[in-house]
Amino acid sequence: MPEVCRFLGIVISMYYKDHAPPHFHAKYGGERAAFSINELRLIEGSLHKRVVSLILEWAFEHRSELIEDWELAKRKEDLKKIDPLV
């Protein structure tokens, strides 16, 4: 699972040829979750509310880059790194 960003102990990644809808995965500590790119909401798993808030803030700032990486992942091309929140 290619990592696209890491900040404050949060790891953001995407799977190649993952299922729709467009989304990304986040892990923090031993917890994992998936977030919709289009709707910017938690769609699977659970994380502490503060961690979810940070992830959504980051995703809002980088939505176009997330969409671009989603398209690259579908084509099994190298994903681009995205700047961290801090």
C-alpha positions as YAML, in Angstrom:
chain: A
units: angstrom
residues:
- id: 1
  name: MET
  ca: [0.00, 0.00, 0.00]
- id: 2
  name: PRO
  ca: [1.82, 3.13, -1.18]
- id: 3
  name: GLU
  ca: [2.15, 5.88, 1.39]
- id: 4
  name: VAL
  ca: [1.26, 9.34, 0.10]
- id: 5
  name: CYS
  ca: [1.73, 11.34, 3.31]
- id: 6
  name: ARG
  ca: [2.77, 11.11, 6.95]
- id: 7
  name: PHE
  ca: [2.17, 13.71, 9.67]
- id: 8
  name: LEU
  ca: [1.80, 13.71, 13.44]
- id: 9
  name: GLY
  ca: [2.05, 9.92, 13.49]
- id: 10
  name: ILE
  ca: [-0.77, 9.56, 10.94]
- id: 11
  name: VAL
  ca: [0.00, 7.57, 7.79]
- id: 12
  name: ILE
  ca: [-2.09, 8.21, 4.67]
- id: 13
  name: SER
  ca: [-2.01, 5.66, 1.86]
- id: 14
  name: MET
  ca: [-3.89, 4.23, -1.13]
- id: 15
  name: TYR
  ca: [-4.14, 0.76, -2.60]
- id: 16
  name: TYR
  ca: [-3.52, 0.15, -6.27]
- id: 17
  name: LYS
  ca: [-6.74, -0.71, -8.13]
- id: 18
  name: ASP
  ca: [-8.88, -0.24, -5.00]
- id: 19
  name: HIS
  ca: [-12.68, -0.37, -5.18]
- id: 20
  name: ALA
  ca: [-14.92, 2.67, -5.69]
- id: 21
  name: PRO
  ca: [-15.79, 5.18, -4.33]
- id: 22
  name: PRO
  ca: [-12.52, 7.13, -4.44]
- id: 23
  name: HIS
  ca: [-11.00, 6.98, -0.98]
- id: 24
  name: PHE
  ca: [-7.79, 6.86, 1.01]
- id: 25
  name: HIS
  ca: [-6.70, 4.92, 4.06]
- id: 26
  name: ALA
  ca: [-5.36, 6.33, 7.30]
- id: 27
  name: LYS
  ca: [-3.72, 4.63, 10.23]
- id: 28
  name: TYR
  ca: [-2.72, 5.98, 13.58]
- id: 29
  name: GLY
  ca: [-1.31, 3.74, 16.26]
- id: 30
  name: GLY
  ca: [-3.15, 0.45, 15.97]
- id: 31
  name: GLU
  ca: [-6.30, 1.97, 14.46]
- id: 32
  name: ARG
  ca: [-7.25, 2.19, 10.79]
- id: 33
  name: ALA
  ca: [-9.92, 3.97, 8.78]
- id: 34
  name: ALA
  ca: [-10.93, 4.85, 5.23]
- id: 35
  name: PHE
  ca: [-12.11, 8.27, 4.07]
- id: 36
  name: SER
  ca: [-14.14, 9.28, 1.02]
- id: 37
  name: ILE
  ca: [-12.28, 11.78, -1.16]
- id: 38
  name: ASN
  ca: [-15.40, 13.25, -2.78]
- id: 39
  name: GLU
  ca: [-17.42, 13.66, 0.41]
- id: 40
  name: LEU
  ca: [-14.51, 14.03, 2.83]
- id: 41
  name: ARG
  ca: [-15.99, 11.77, 5.46]
- id: 42
  name: LEU
  ca: [-15.07, 8.64, 7.37]
- id: 43
  name: ILE
  ca: [-16.50, 5.63, 5.53]
- id: 44
  name: GLU
  ca: [-14.92, 2.68, 7.32]
- id: 45
  name: GLY
  ca: [-13.12, 1.96, 10.58]
- id: 46
  name: SER
  ca: [-12.63, 4.27, 13.51]
- id: 47
  name: LEU
  ca: [-10.07, 6.69, 14.85]
- id: 48
  name: HIS
  ca: [-10.06, 9.11, 17.77]
- id: 49
  name: LYS
  ca: [-12.18, 12.21, 16.98]
- id: 50
  name: ARG
  ca: [-9.15, 14.53, 17.11]
- id: 51
  name: VAL
  ca: [-7.27, 12.34, 14.61]
- id: 52
  name: VAL
  ca: [-10.29, 12.27, 12.27]
- id: 53
  name: SER
  ca: [-10.48, 16.07, 12.50]
- id: 54
  name: LEU
  ca: [-6.80, 16.44, 11.54]
- id: 55
  name: ILE
  ca: [-7.15, 14.01, 8.65]
- id: 56
  name: LEU
  ca: [-10.21, 15.81, 7.28]
- id: 57
  name: GLU
  ca: [-8.49, 19.19, 7.60]
- id: 58
  name: TRP
  ca: [-5.52, 17.82, 5.65]
- id: 59
  name: ALA
  ca: [-7.75, 16.15, 3.03]
- id: 60
  name: PHE
  ca: [-9.73, 19.35, 2.46]
- id: 61
  name: GLU
  ca: [-6.48, 21.19, 1.68]
- id: 62
  name: HIS
  ca: [-5.29, 18.44, -0.68]
- id: 63
  name: ARG
  ca: [-8.46, 17.09, -2.27]
- id: 64
  name: SER
  ca: [-7.30, 17.67, -5.87]
- id: 65
  name: GLU
  ca: [-4.01, 15.89, -5.17]
- id: 66
  name: LEU
  ca: [-5.89, 12.98, -3.60]
- id: 67
  name: ILE
  ca: [-8.07, 12.69, -6.70]
- id: 68
  name: GLU
  ca: [-4.97, 12.76, -8.88]
- id: 69
  name: ASP
  ca: [-3.34, 9.99, -6.80]
- id: 70
  name: TRP
  ca: [-6.57, 7.95, -6.95]
- id: 71
  name: GLU
  ca: [-6.43, 8.06, -10.76]
- id: 72
  name: LEU
  ca: [-2.73, 7.13, -10.74]
- id: 73
  name: ALA
  ca: [-3.44, 4.20, -8.41]
- id: 74
  name: LYS
  ca: [-6.18, 2.89, -10.72]
- id: 75
  name: ARG
  ca: [-3.60, 2.82, -13.52]
- id: 76
  name: LYS
  ca: [-0.96, 1.25, -11.21]
- id: 77
  name: GLU
  ca: [1.32, 4.24, -11.70]
- id: 78
  name: ASP
  ca: [3.57, 5.78, -9.07]
- id: 79
  name: LEU
  ca: [1.67, 7.94, -6.64]
- id: 80
  name: LYS
  ca: [2.77, 11.46, -5.85]
- id: 81
  name: LYS
  ca: [3.68, 12.44, -2.31]
- id: 82
  name: ILE
  ca: [1.38, 15.03, -0.73]
- id: 83
  name: ASP
  ca: [2.60, 17.66, 1.72]
- id: 84
  name: PRO
  ca: [1.78, 17.03, 5.38]
- id: 85
  name: LEU
  ca: [-0.57, 19.10, 7.49]
- id: 86
  name: VAL
  ca: [2.27, 20.61, 9.52]
...
